[in-house]
Every structure is written in C-alpha cells, then in structure tokens.
Amino acid sequence: MTQQKESIVTPERFASGMTWEQYLEHIKRNQGKFEYNHSETVLTDEDVEAFRSLASAADGAAKVLALGEDWCPDVIRGLPVMARIAKAAGMELRIFPRDDNMDIMNEFLNQGEHQSIPVFVFYTKDHRYIAHWTERPAKANAELGEMQAKFEGLEQEERRAAYREFQEGPVWASWRQETVRELRELLQEKTG
C-alpha cells in the first residue's frame, strides 16, 4: 500500500495540465526533436502489457504529471518516452511547464535542492501519490561526462553538428530505453 503524500497538486490542478498534443502546440522550440524522440521510442509488447497492468490495477499508476521545459535536452528525450508509455498504458498524462509551476517543482526537487527536469509524478485513479522519477536514467548519468568530453575542443558549428548526430545516435536511443526500463521497475516496485 502506498502512503499518502500531501501535495500542492490537487485533482483539479492536475486536470488543468496540458495533454501531450496540447504541449506540442504550446512549445516554442525543439518541436521536431520532441516528435523525433516520440517516434523513435520503442516499447516492446512486454513493456506495453506491463504498463497497462500497472496502470489498471486498483492502486495502479492511472495518472502521471510531467514537469518540463522545451529547451532542456533531458525533457526533449524523456517526455516523449513518458508520452508513449502513457498512451500505451492508458494513463492520463498532464504536462506542466516547470518555470510557470515552481510550486510543483519545489515539491519534487532532485535530492531536495535541484530543479531537475523532467519530473514524472505518478498517482492512482483517485489521485493518491505513488512515486516520482527525475531527470534521466542512471545509465545516462554514468555516461554523460564521457559524452560531453567528445564535444570539448570543437568549434561551435562542429559542436552543433556533433551534438545533433549524438541526439539521433545509439547512446541517446539507449538512454530512452533505459528510461522505459527504470519507469517500469519503479512502478512495479511501488505498486507491487
């Protein structure tokens, strides 16, 4: 059984968030990157079945709140993953721009102090808090320094081109897949 957590996010506040489609219309930049990451996110049949089961259980993750901003690479990669999972699982996804919702952000600070995004907050159908996930998978944290080192010393145009290539390459794709795996494990752990 999940312990209730008092939240600034009431059911009414949750319902006021944007759907994935509304968010895509709302964002000012990187729309193509959001769409690319959405289309490139792979959910296996086993993933889909697991997330459906986790969402439809009596105390399952029927709702998910996402905090993000359209300029953040972790959001550009991670939010489309969550959108794919939510759609496949039948979860109600509501998205909030972090900078316009600092009260929510402050409730879900990374390590109690960092305003890291994206944040995905899972609730039951009757809006009881289950768990939340922040920023990027552990695999990405472990590999980030090595990846950033590859861009050091490059001229600005070369760096841009190399980063674009990186965002469409196998390491970035593996980080999307690790997000799927971590979210599935988190929900399995928290909802049994």
Buried (B, 14 or more C-beta within 10 A) or exposed (E): EBEEBEBEBEEEBBEEBBBBEEBBEEBEEBBEBBEBBBEBBEBEEEBBEBBBBBBBBEBBBBBBBBBBBBEBBBBBBBBBBBBBBBBBBEBBBBBBBBEEBEEBBEBBEEEEEEBBBBBBBBBBBEBBBBBBBBBBBEBBEEBBEEBEEEEEEEEEEEBEEBBEEBBEEEBBBBBBBBBBEBBBEBBEEBBE
